Amino acid sequence: MASRKNILIISILAFLLNSCSTFNEFADKNLNGNNTKSDPNNPNSYLSKVSEEYIINTVKYLSDKAVNVVDDGQRIVYYTRKNKEAFRFQNDSLILPPKGQRYEQKEYLKKSYCRKFLRNFKREGCGFVALKEWTVNNEKYSNWPPRKFVGLASDMDNIITDYQKSEKNLNILNDRLSLGVDSNYLSNKEIYYVKISKKDKRFKYSLPSGNENGAYDGSWIPGGRTKGGIREAALIGSEQIKYKYKDMQSFLDNFDKNNQKRLK
């Protein structure tokens, strides 16, 4: 049974959010007194795969980078420039609107932060790790989705260097890239590392909104960094990348052969 304190919190939350019924239903579901902790066995805990420590550190990190933050001692709420709630931190959980209804980060983070963040990608380019099984083995798709997630080139290079120095310890790729699989799963997979040059005019970069296909429920969090600490952007123009079913080479041919290597 929920405590009086939890019932009071839910009542206040429902009152404050009554202008947005969809968000109310989502928030009530995740703040019902029993689901406020990150519980990997609880499907109603939205960020069940993200540690509370990581959430807390992210909220602290964003506190001076946001346009408007209100902390009343019980919750920390981030608002957009138009005073719309973007997300909130409450009871050790991060509460986001449903996917498809999230604001662009430029709407609630300072312009100076967004410019500096994206400037790094313009200066360095980006990189990504591709598993053949995840990339070309679905006959329903013949091109990348829009706004594909990519990592900052230097961040990705550091991970690949550590992986190679470790005699190809797959745990490094799995943990640092937040792949979310058992490392044994990777043991018999084809894995490639591909970089996209800063000079490649096909693409531009944007801060992820959380509405992208790659923003998995239970993993994505605002701020532009992954759980593994990689600076991450949405690749604008990624839908141009086409390939043939089960033909990994047709995918790799979209990129400079000097900027790709097989990891496993």
KALIN-V472745 format. One record per pair of residues at least 24 apart in sequence whose C-alpha atoms are under 10 Angstrom apart, sorted by the first residue. I is the first residue (numbers start at 1). J is the second residue. D is the distance in Angstrom with one decimal. If there is no record, write none. Layout:
# KALIN-V472745
i=[I I]
j=[J J]
d=[D D]
This chain:
# KALIN-V472745
i=[1 1 1 2 2 2 3 3 4 5 6 6 6 6 6 6 7 7 7 9 9 9 9 9 13 17 20 20 22 22 22 23 23 23 23 23 23 23 24 25 25 26 26 26 26 27 27 27 27 27 27 27 28 30 30 30 30 31 31 31 31 33 35 35 36 36 36 36 36 36 37 37 37 37 37 38 38 38 38 38 40 43 44 45 45 45 45 45 46 46 46 46 46 46 46 46 46 47 47 47 47 47 47 47 47 47 47 48 48 48 48 49 49 49 49 49 49 50 50 50 50 50 50 50 51 51 51 51 52 52 52 52 53 54 54 54 54 55 55 55 55 55 55 55 56 56 56 56 58 58 58 58 58 58 58 59 59 59 59 59 59 61 62 62 62 62 62 63 64 64 64 65 65 65 65 65 65 65 65 66 66 66 66 66 66 66 66 66 67 67 67 67 67 67 68 68 68 69 78 78 79 79 79 79 80 80 80 80 80 80 80 81 81 81 81 81 82 82 83 83 84 86 87 87 94 94 95 96 96 96 96 96 97 98 98 98 99 99 99 99 99 99 99 99 100 100 100 100 100 101 101 101 102 102 102 103 103 103 103 104 104 104 104 104 104 104 105 105 105 105 105 105 105 105 106 106 106 106 107 109 109 113 114 114 114 114 115 115 117 117 117 117 117 117 117 117 117 118 118 118 118 118 118 118 118 118 119 120 120 120 120 120 121 121 121 121 121 121 121 121 121 121 121 121 121 122 122 122 122 122 122 122 122 123 123 123 123 123 124 124 124 124 124 124 124 125 125 125 125 125 125 125 125 125 125 125 125 125 125 126 126 126 126 126 126 126 126 126 126 126 126 126 126 126 126 126 126 127 127 127 127 127 127 127 127 127 127 127 127 127 127 127 128 128 128 128 128 128 128 128 128 128 128 128 129 129 129 129 129 129 129 129 129 129 129 129 129 129 130 130 130 130 130 130 130 130 130 130 131 131 131 131 131 131 131 131 131 131 132 132 132 132 132 132 132 132 132 133 133 133 133 133 134 134 134 135 135 135 135 135 135 136 136 136 136 136 136 136 136 136 136 137 137 137 137 137 138 138 138 139 139 139 140 141 141 141 141 142 142 142 142 142 142 142 142 143 143 143 143 143 143 143 143 143 144 144 144 144 144 144 144 144 145 145 145 145 145 145 145 145 145 145 146 146 146 146 146 146 146 146 146 146 146 147 147 147 147 147 147 147 147 147 147 147 147 147 147 147 147 147 148 148 148 148 148 148 148 148 148 148 148 148 148 149 149 149 149 149 149 149 149 149 149 149 149 149 149 150 150 150 150 150 150 150 150 150 151 151 151 151 151 151 151 151 151 151 151 151 152 152 152 152 152 152 152 153 153 153 153 153 153 153 153 154 154 155 155 155 155 156 156 156 156 156 156 157 157 158 159 159 160 160 163 164 168 168 170 170 172 173 174 175 175 176 176 176 176 176 177 177 177 177 177 178 178 178 178 178 178 179 180 186 187 188 189 189 190 190 190 190 191 191 191 191 192 192 192 192 192 192 192 193 193 193 193 193 193 194 194 194 194 194 194 194 194 194 195 195 195 195 195 195 195 196 196 196 196 197 197 197 200 200 201 202 202 202 202 202 202 203 203 203 203 203 203 204 204 204 204 204 204 205 205 205 205 205 205 206 206 206 206 206 207 207 207 207 207 208 208 208 208 209 209 210]
j=[32 33 34 32 33 34 33 34 33 33 31 32 33 34 36 91 31 32 33 33 74 75 90 91 75 85 85 97 97 98 101 85 87 95 96 97 98 101 97 97 98 95 96 97 98 87 88 94 95 96 97 98 95 93 94 95 96 90 91 93 95 91 91 93 90 91 92 93 94 95 90 91 92 93 94 91 92 93 94 218 218 218 218 93 94 95 217 218 93 94 95 96 98 217 218 219 220 93 94 95 96 216 217 218 219 220 221 93 217 218 219 180 217 218 219 220 227 93 94 218 219 220 221 227 92 93 219 227 91 92 93 94 92 221 226 227 228 89 92 93 94 221 222 227 89 92 93 94 94 221 222 223 224 225 227 88 89 94 221 222 223 223 109 110 113 222 223 109 109 110 113 108 109 110 111 112 113 114 223 105 106 107 108 109 110 111 113 223 106 107 108 109 110 111 108 109 110 108 108 109 103 107 108 109 104 105 106 107 108 109 110 106 107 108 109 110 107 108 107 108 108 222 221 222 221 222 221 210 217 220 221 222 210 210 211 217 209 210 211 212 213 215 216 217 209 210 211 212 213 209 210 211 209 210 211 208 209 210 211 206 207 208 209 210 211 222 206 207 208 209 210 222 223 224 206 207 208 209 209 222 223 223 206 207 223 224 206 207 152 205 206 207 223 224 231 232 233 152 204 205 206 207 224 231 232 233 205 152 153 154 198 231 150 151 152 153 154 197 198 204 205 206 231 232 233 152 197 198 199 200 203 204 205 152 153 197 198 199 152 153 154 196 197 198 199 150 151 152 153 154 195 196 197 198 199 200 203 204 205 150 151 152 153 154 155 156 157 194 195 196 197 198 205 231 232 233 235 151 152 153 154 155 156 157 193 194 195 196 197 232 259 260 152 153 156 157 177 192 193 194 195 196 232 260 156 160 173 177 179 191 192 193 194 195 260 261 262 263 190 191 192 193 194 248 251 252 262 263 186 189 190 191 192 193 248 262 263 264 189 190 191 192 246 247 248 249 251 189 190 191 246 248 189 190 191 243 245 246 247 248 251 242 243 244 245 246 247 248 249 250 251 244 245 246 247 248 244 245 246 244 245 246 245 242 243 244 245 239 241 242 243 244 245 246 251 238 239 240 241 242 243 244 245 251 237 238 239 240 241 242 243 251 212 213 214 235 237 238 239 240 241 242 212 213 214 234 235 236 237 238 239 240 241 204 205 206 207 208 209 211 212 213 214 233 234 235 236 237 238 239 205 208 212 213 214 215 233 234 235 236 237 238 239 205 206 207 208 212 213 214 215 232 233 234 235 236 238 195 196 205 230 231 232 233 234 235 177 195 224 225 226 229 230 231 232 233 234 235 195 196 225 230 231 232 233 194 195 196 197 198 230 231 232 230 231 229 230 231 232 193 194 195 230 231 232 193 195 230 228 230 193 263 263 263 263 264 263 264 228 228 228 227 228 226 227 228 229 230 226 227 228 229 230 219 226 227 228 229 230 228 219 264 264 264 263 264 248 262 263 264 261 262 263 264 248 252 260 261 262 263 264 259 260 261 262 263 264 252 255 256 257 258 259 260 261 262 255 256 257 258 259 260 261 255 256 259 260 255 256 259 255 256 237 235 236 237 238 240 241 234 235 236 237 238 240 233 234 235 236 237 238 232 233 234 235 236 237 232 233 234 235 236 231 232 233 234 235 232 233 234 235 233 234 234]
d=[10.0 8.3 8.4 7.5 5.3 7.0 7.2 9.5 9.5 8.8 8.1 7.3 5.3 8.9 9.8 9.6 9.4 7.8 7.3 8.8 8.6 9.7 9.7 9.8 9.9 8.9 9.8 10.0 8.0 8.0 9.4 9.6 9.9 9.5 8.2 5.5 7.1 9.0 8.9 9.7 9.8 8.4 8.2 6.9 7.0 10.0 9.6 9.9 6.5 7.8 7.9 9.5 9.9 8.6 9.4 7.5 9.8 8.5 8.1 8.7 8.7 9.3 9.6 9.1 8.0 5.8 6.8 6.0 9.1 9.7 9.9 7.2 6.3 6.4 9.9 10.0 7.8 6.9 9.5 9.5 9.3 9.2 9.9 8.3 9.6 9.4 9.9 8.0 8.3 7.9 7.4 8.3 9.8 6.7 5.4 8.7 10.0 7.1 6.9 8.2 9.3 9.8 7.1 4.1 6.3 8.1 8.5 9.0 8.9 5.5 8.0 9.0 8.8 5.2 6.0 9.6 9.9 9.4 9.6 6.6 6.0 8.6 8.8 7.5 9.5 9.3 9.7 9.0 9.8 6.0 6.9 8.9 8.7 9.7 10.0 7.3 9.9 8.4 7.7 7.3 6.8 8.0 9.7 9.4 8.3 7.3 8.5 8.8 9.9 8.3 8.0 7.2 10.0 8.8 9.7 9.1 7.4 8.7 9.7 8.8 8.7 8.3 8.0 9.8 9.8 8.6 6.7 9.4 9.1 8.8 9.8 8.7 5.7 5.6 8.9 8.5 6.5 9.1 9.2 9.3 9.3 9.1 5.7 4.2 5.5 9.2 8.8 9.7 9.3 8.0 5.3 5.3 5.4 8.7 7.1 8.3 9.2 9.1 7.1 9.1 9.9 8.5 6.0 9.1 9.2 8.7 8.6 5.2 4.2 7.9 10.0 9.2 6.0 6.1 8.8 9.5 8.2 9.0 9.8 9.1 9.1 9.8 10.0 8.9 8.3 9.8 9.8 9.3 10.0 9.9 8.7 9.4 9.6 9.4 8.7 9.2 9.4 6.8 5.2 8.2 9.4 8.4 9.1 8.1 9.1 7.9 4.9 8.1 9.9 9.4 8.9 7.2 6.4 6.4 6.4 9.7 6.1 8.1 8.5 9.3 7.6 7.2 4.6 8.0 8.8 9.7 9.2 6.5 7.1 5.8 8.8 7.4 7.7 8.7 9.2 7.6 9.5 8.8 9.8 9.7 8.5 9.9 8.9 7.4 9.6 9.3 9.9 9.8 9.9 10.0 9.3 8.1 9.8 8.2 8.3 9.4 9.0 9.5 9.4 6.7 6.9 7.3 9.8 9.7 9.6 7.8 9.2 7.4 9.1 9.5 9.9 9.3 9.8 8.6 6.0 7.6 9.5 9.7 7.3 8.8 7.2 9.4 9.2 9.2 8.1 9.6 9.2 5.8 8.5 10.0 10.0 8.0 7.8 9.8 9.5 9.3 6.2 9.1 7.1 5.9 7.3 9.0 7.3 5.6 9.2 9.5 8.8 6.6 5.7 8.7 7.5 5.7 5.0 4.0 7.7 8.3 9.7 9.6 9.4 6.2 5.5 4.6 4.1 7.9 8.8 7.8 9.5 8.6 5.7 5.3 6.9 7.4 9.5 9.7 8.9 8.7 9.1 5.4 6.3 5.1 8.5 8.6 6.1 7.9 7.2 5.6 4.1 5.9 8.6 9.8 9.1 9.3 8.7 8.4 7.2 9.7 9.3 8.3 5.9 5.5 6.5 8.5 10.0 9.7 8.7 9.4 8.9 8.5 9.9 6.9 5.6 4.6 6.3 8.8 9.7 9.8 9.6 8.9 8.4 5.8 5.2 6.4 7.6 9.6 9.9 9.6 9.4 9.7 8.8 6.8 5.7 4.6 6.4 9.0 9.2 9.9 9.8 9.5 7.3 5.6 6.5 8.0 7.8 8.5 6.1 9.6 9.3 7.3 7.5 8.9 8.2 9.1 9.8 9.9 9.8 9.1 9.1 8.4 9.4 7.7 8.2 9.8 7.2 6.9 5.3 4.9 6.4 6.2 9.6 9.1 7.6 9.1 6.0 4.9 8.1 8.8 9.8 6.8 7.7 8.5 5.5 7.9 8.6 9.0 8.7 8.7 7.8 9.6 8.5 5.6 5.3 6.0 6.7 9.9 9.4 8.4 6.0 6.9 5.4 4.1 5.9 8.4 9.8 8.7 9.3 6.0 4.8 7.1 5.6 6.6 8.5 9.5 8.7 7.3 9.0 9.8 9.2 6.5 5.2 8.8 8.7 9.9 7.8 8.2 9.9 8.4 7.6 6.9 6.6 5.4 4.9 8.6 9.7 9.7 8.5 8.2 9.7 7.9 9.7 9.5 6.5 8.1 8.6 8.4 4.7 4.8 5.2 7.0 6.0 7.7 9.9 9.3 7.5 7.7 6.9 9.6 8.2 5.4 5.2 7.5 8.6 5.9 8.1 9.6 9.7 9.6 7.8 8.3 8.9 6.5 8.5 6.5 5.7 4.7 6.1 9.4 9.1 9.3 9.3 9.2 9.4 8.5 5.7 5.6 6.4 6.6 9.2 9.4 9.7 9.0 9.1 10.0 6.2 5.7 4.6 6.4 8.9 9.6 9.5 9.9 10.0 7.0 5.6 6.3 7.6 9.8 7.0 8.2 8.8 9.4 9.6 9.1 9.8 9.3 9.4 8.4 5.8 7.0 9.3 8.9 9.7 8.9 7.3 8.9 9.9 9.3 9.1 9.9 9.8 9.2 8.1 8.5 9.0 8.4 8.0 8.2 9.9 9.4 9.9 9.7 9.4 8.6 6.6 8.7 7.6 4.4 7.4 7.8 7.8 8.0 5.9 8.6 7.6 8.5 7.3 6.4 6.0 9.4 9.5 9.7 9.0 8.9 8.3 8.2 9.9 7.0 9.4 7.6 7.7 5.5 8.8 6.0 5.4 5.1 9.8 9.1 7.0 5.7 4.3 5.3 7.1 8.2 5.6 5.4 6.3 6.6 9.6 8.2 7.7 8.6 8.8 9.2 5.8 4.3 6.6 8.7 7.9 8.2 9.5 9.0 5.2 6.3 9.2 7.1 7.8 7.2 9.0 9.2 8.5 8.1 9.5 9.7 9.8 9.8 8.5 6.5 8.4 8.3 9.9 10.0 6.5 5.5 5.2 7.1 9.3 9.6 8.5 6.1 5.0 6.9 9.1 9.7 6.1 5.7 5.0 5.5 8.8 9.2 5.7 5.1 6.7 6.9 9.7 7.6 5.1 5.9 8.9 7.7 5.8 5.2 8.9 9.5 8.5 9.8]
